[in-house]
Amino acid sequence: MVSHSQSSLSNTLASIDFDLIKNLTAIEAKAVDQLIINELSSDVILINQMGHYIVGNGGKRLRPMLLLLAAKALGGVNDSHLVLAAVIEFIHTATLLHDDVVDESDLRRGKESANAVWGNAASVLVGDYLYSSAFEMMVRTGNMRVMEILSKTTTAIAEGEVLQLLNCNNPETTEAKYLEVIGRKTAILFSAATRLSAVLVGASAETEESLAKYGQHLGVAFQLIDDVLDYKASQEDLGKNLGDDLAEGKPTLPLIYAIQKSDADQAKIIIDAIKNGNRDAFNEVYAIVQSTQAIVYTEQRADEEAEKAINALTVLPDSEYKEALTLLAKFSVQRNY
């Protein structure tokens, strides 16, 4: 069983105002949004329609914000930072389009997913367009190091997607294997965002690596809380269907831990649900996840990652932007959406 004595960031923090953090980069974010709109201008009507639909469909714009905050913490934002913030959002959006096709999802951020509106073929092709546009934009920085980082990042994301596919419907997936998936599939883009902010200003290798570690740990914490929210959030807050991970046969950390800590009969219920992608078993699985303290364990693992992220920021001078990065790490484990 998980100890209840350990303090948890996700349970003990006062409410963090995400909008106040967001306001620190509001001017730059507006410029990034304009760049995104300009780059979505195509004489192919469907690209315009779908691109605007998904890019404009809410979201926290967290990854571009991380790049901009880190840049400000290092002395300021330049034009290349703005371009790469847009590039990061394009890459993220492309992965969402492809994810929803692979997962057969019909809800994204509280609205119909693009594949539900236009179909799978269109979603895959427009996702490819966004990837291509992202690489076209990054070339404008004229920085080979930038292109190296982002090409390696997109390769790692694709590897993570394939690893996740291999793990689907496999209840024998270990915690280590699962963490490898989310490290590549989710956290690597967080890491690229913060690393790039340092690369563009010629920061020291120590600063670059520390910011990359910050992003990586933050990304893992963020995904672990996403796993938790599939069992805690309201559907309205989450913006997708509750139990989606179970329905897709994804062995997320709460399920992996619950299998380890439950009795044979309970474990069989979860194992069968993962093997068959059975959303109808959600209530039974939910009860077992709760009784085995799997949510508490996953939150504690997320807290550990958030603390590692915060510790990586010691390389930065004190500023309101460094404080905002610290608060974002705390927000990542405290949020309910």
C-alpha positions in Angstrom: 0.0 0.0 0.0 1.0 3.6 -0.6 1.9 5.6 2.5 -0.5 8.5 3.2 2.2 10.4 5.2 4.0 11.8 2.2 3.1 15.3 1.4 1.7 15.6 -2.1 2.0 18.7 -4.3 -1.3 17.8 -6.0 -3.1 17.7 -2.7 -1.6 20.4 -0.5 -1.1 23.3 -2.8 -3.3 26.4 -2.8 -5.0 27.0 -6.1 -2.7 28.2 -8.8 -4.1 30.8 -11.3 -3.0 29.5 -14.7 -4.2 32.6 -16.4 -1.9 34.8 -14.3 1.0 32.7 -15.6 -0.3 32.8 -19.1 -0.5 36.6 -18.9 3.3 36.8 -18.6 3.7 35.8 -22.2 0.4 37.2 -23.5 1.9 39.7 -26.0 4.3 37.1 -27.4 1.6 34.4 -27.5 -0.6 36.7 -29.6 2.2 37.1 -32.1 2.6 33.3 -32.1 -1.1 32.9 -32.7 -0.9 35.3 -35.7 2.0 33.3 -37.1 0.0 30.1 -36.8 -3.0 31.7 -38.6 -0.7 32.9 -41.4 0.9 29.5 -41.8 -2.5 27.8 -42.0 -3.3 29.9 -45.0 -3.5 27.4 -47.9 -5.3 27.3 -51.2 -6.5 23.9 -50.2 -9.8 24.7 -48.4 -9.9 21.5 -46.3 -6.5 22.3 -44.8 -7.7 25.8 -43.8 -10.9 24.4 -42.3 -9.3 21.6 -40.3 -6.2 23.5 -39.3 -8.2 26.4 -37.9 -10.7 24.0 -36.3 -8.1 22.0 -34.2 -5.6 24.8 -33.6 -8.4 27.2 -32.5 -10.1 24.5 -30.5 -9.0 25.7 -27.0 -6.1 24.1 -25.3 -3.7 25.6 -22.8 -0.9 26.3 -25.4 1.4 25.0 -22.7 4.3 23.9 -24.8 4.7 27.3 -26.7 4.2 29.0 -23.3 7.1 27.0 -21.8 9.4 28.0 -24.6 8.4 31.7 -24.2 8.7 31.7 -20.4 12.1 30.0 -20.5 13.3 32.5 -23.2 12.2 35.4 -20.9 13.9 33.8 -18.0 17.1 33.8 -20.1 16.9 37.5 -21.1 14.1 37.9 -23.7 12.2 36.6 -26.7 13.5 37.1 -30.2 11.8 36.4 -33.6 13.2 32.9 -33.7 11.6 32.1 -30.4 8.2 33.1 -31.8 8.7 30.9 -34.9 9.7 27.9 -32.8 6.8 28.4 -30.4 4.5 28.1 -33.4 6.5 25.1 -34.7 6.1 23.3 -31.4 2.3 24.0 -31.4 2.1 22.7 -35.0 3.9 19.5 -34.1 1.7 19.0 -31.0 -1.4 19.6 -33.1 -0.3 17.1 -35.7 0.2 14.5 -33.0 -3.3 15.1 -31.7 -4.8 14.6 -35.2 -2.9 11.3 -35.6 -3.6 10.2 -32.1 -7.4 10.6 -32.5 -7.3 8.5 -35.6 -5.2 5.7 -33.9 -7.4 5.8 -30.8 -10.6 6.2 -32.7 -11.5 9.1 -30.4 -14.6 11.2 -31.1 -14.1 14.0 -28.5 -11.2 16.4 -28.1 -11.2 19.4 -25.7 -14.9 19.0 -25.3 -15.7 19.2 -29.0 -16.0 16.6 -31.8 -12.5 15.5 -32.8 -11.4 16.4 -36.3 -11.6 12.8 -37.5 -15.2 12.6 -36.2 -16.1 15.7 -38.3 -14.0 15.1 -41.5 -13.0 11.4 -41.3 -9.7 9.5 -40.6 -8.1 10.0 -44.0 -8.4 13.8 -43.9 -7.1 13.9 -40.3 -4.0 11.9 -41.2 -3.2 14.0 -44.3 -3.8 17.4 -42.6 -1.6 16.1 -39.7 1.1 15.4 -42.2 0.6 18.9 -43.6 1.2 20.4 -40.2 4.3 18.4 -39.6 5.6 19.5 -43.0 4.8 23.1 -42.3 6.6 22.9 -38.9 9.8 21.8 -40.6 9.4 24.4 -43.3 9.1 27.1 -40.6 12.1 25.8 -38.5 14.4 26.1 -41.5 13.8 29.9 -41.4 15.8 30.1 -38.1 18.9 29.0 -40.2 20.1 27.1 -37.1 21.2 23.5 -37.7 21.2 22.8 -34.0 17.5 23.7 -33.9 16.7 21.4 -36.8 18.7 18.6 -35.2 16.8 18.9 -31.9 13.3 19.0 -33.6 14.1 16.2 -36.0 15.2 13.9 -33.2 12.1 15.0 -31.2 9.7 14.1 -33.9 11.4 10.8 -34.4 11.2 10.0 -30.7 7.5 11.0 -30.7 6.8 8.5 -33.5 8.7 5.8 -31.6 6.7 6.5 -28.6 3.5 6.2 -30.6 4.6 2.8 -31.9 5.6 1.6 -28.5 2.2 2.6 -27.1 0.5 0.7 -29.9 2.6 -2.4 -29.0 1.6 -2.0 -25.3 -2.2 -1.6 -26.1 -4.3 -4.5 -24.8 -1.2 -5.8 -23.0 -1.8 -6.1 -19.3 1.8 -7.3 -18.7 3.1 -3.8 -19.5 5.5 -2.8 -16.7 5.8 0.6 -15.1 9.2 1.0 -16.7 7.9 0.3 -20.1 5.0 2.7 -19.6 7.3 5.5 -18.5 9.5 4.9 -21.5 6.4 5.4 -23.7 5.3 8.7 -22.1 8.9 9.9 -22.0 9.1 9.6 -25.8 5.5 10.3 -26.8 4.7 13.2 -24.5 7.6 14.6 -22.4 10.1 14.9 -25.3 8.2 17.8 -26.8 8.1 19.6 -23.5 11.8 19.1 -23.3 12.4 20.3 -26.8 10.5 23.5 -26.1 12.5 24.5 -23.1 15.8 23.3 -24.6 15.3 25.4 -27.7 14.8 28.6 -25.7 18.4 28.1 -24.5 19.8 27.1 -27.8 18.5 30.3 -29.5 20.4 32.6 -27.1 23.6 30.6 -27.0 23.2 29.6 -23.4 25.8 27.4 -21.7 25.6 23.6 -22.1 24.7 23.3 -18.4 21.8 25.7 -18.8 20.6 24.0 -22.0 20.6 20.5 -20.3 19.0 21.8 -17.2 16.1 23.3 -19.1 15.8 20.2 -21.2 15.5 18.1 -17.9 12.9 20.6 -16.6 10.8 20.0 -19.7 11.2 16.3 -19.6 10.3 15.9 -16.0 7.4 18.3 -16.4 6.1 16.4 -19.4 6.1 13.1 -17.5 4.3 14.7 -14.5 1.8 16.1 -16.8 1.0 12.8 -18.5 0.8 10.9 -15.2 -1.8 13.4 -14.0 -3.7 12.9 -17.3 -3.8 9.2 -16.4 -5.2 10.1 -13.0 -7.8 12.4 -14.5 -9.3 9.6 -16.5 -10.5 8.3 -13.2 -11.1 11.6 -11.3 -12.1 14.4 -13.5 -15.6 15.2 -14.8 -16.1 14.7 -18.5 -16.8 18.4 -18.8 -13.5 19.3 -17.2 -11.5 16.6 -19.0 -12.8 17.5 -22.5 -12.9 13.9 -23.6 -14.9 10.8 -22.6 -14.1 9.3 -19.2 -12.7 5.8 -19.5 -11.2 6.5 -22.9 -7.8 5.0 -21.9 -9.5 1.8 -20.7 -11.7 1.6 -23.8 -8.5 1.9 -25.9 -6.8 -0.9 -23.9 -4.1 1.4 -22.7 -2.3 0.0 -19.6 -1.7 3.4 -17.8 0.1 3.6 -14.5 -3.1 3.5 -12.3 -4.0 0.2 -14.0 -0.5 -1.2 -13.9 -0.2 -0.5 -10.1 -3.8 -1.7 -9.4 -3.0 -5.1 -11.0 0.1 -5.4 -8.8 -1.7 -4.6 -5.6 -5.1 -6.2 -6.1 -6.2 -9.8 -5.4 -6.4 -12.4 -8.1 -10.1 -11.8 -8.9 -9.7 -8.0 -9.0 -6.6 -8.3 -11.2 -8.5 -10.5 -13.6 -11.2 -7.8 -14.0 -8.6 -5.2 -15.0 -6.6 -7.6 -17.1 -9.7 -8.6 -19.1 -10.7 -5.0 -19.5 -7.3 -4.0 -20.9 -7.2 -7.0 -23.2 -10.7 -6.3 -24.6 -10.7 -2.5 -24.3 -13.9 -2.8 -22.3 -15.3 0.6 -21.3 -18.3 -1.2 -19.8 -16.0 -2.5 -17.0 -15.1 1.1 -16.1 -17.1 1.2 -12.9 -15.6 -2.1 -11.6 -12.1 -1.0 -12.6 -12.6 2.4 -11.0 -13.5 0.8 -7.7 -10.4 -1.4 -7.8 -8.1 1.5 -8.8 -9.5 3.4 -5.8 -9.2 0.5 -3.3 -5.6 -0.3 -4.2 -4.6 3.4 -3.8 -3.4 3.4 -7.4 -4.5 7.0 -7.8 -2.5 8.1 -4.8 0.6 6.2 -6.0 0.3 7.8 -9.5 -0.1 11.2 -8.0 3.0 10.7 -5.8 5.0 9.6 -8.9 3.9 12.8 -10.6 4.8 14.8 -7.6 8.3 13.4 -7.7 8.7 14.3 -11.4 7.4 17.8 -10.7 9.9 18.3 -7.9 12.7 17.1 -10.2 11.5 19.7 -12.8 11.6 22.5 -10.2 15.1 21.4 -9.0 16.4 21.7 -12.6 15.5 25.4 -12.6 18.3 26.3 -10.1 20.5 27.1 -13.1 18.3 30.2 -13.9 18.6 33.6 -12.2 15.6 34.6 -10.0 12.8 36.3 -11.9 9.1 36.3 -12.2 9.5 34.0 -15.2 11.5 31.4 -13.3 8.8 31.6 -10.6 6.2 31.0 -13.3 8.1 27.9 -14.5 8.1 26.7 -11.0 4.4 27.3 -10.6 3.7 25.5 -13.9 5.4 22.4 -12.5 3.1 22.6 -9.5 0.1 23.3 -11.7 0.8 20.2 -13.7 0.1 18.0 -10.7 -2.7 20.1 -9.2 -4.9 20.6 -12.2 -8.3 19.0 -12.8 -8.3 19.4 -16.6 
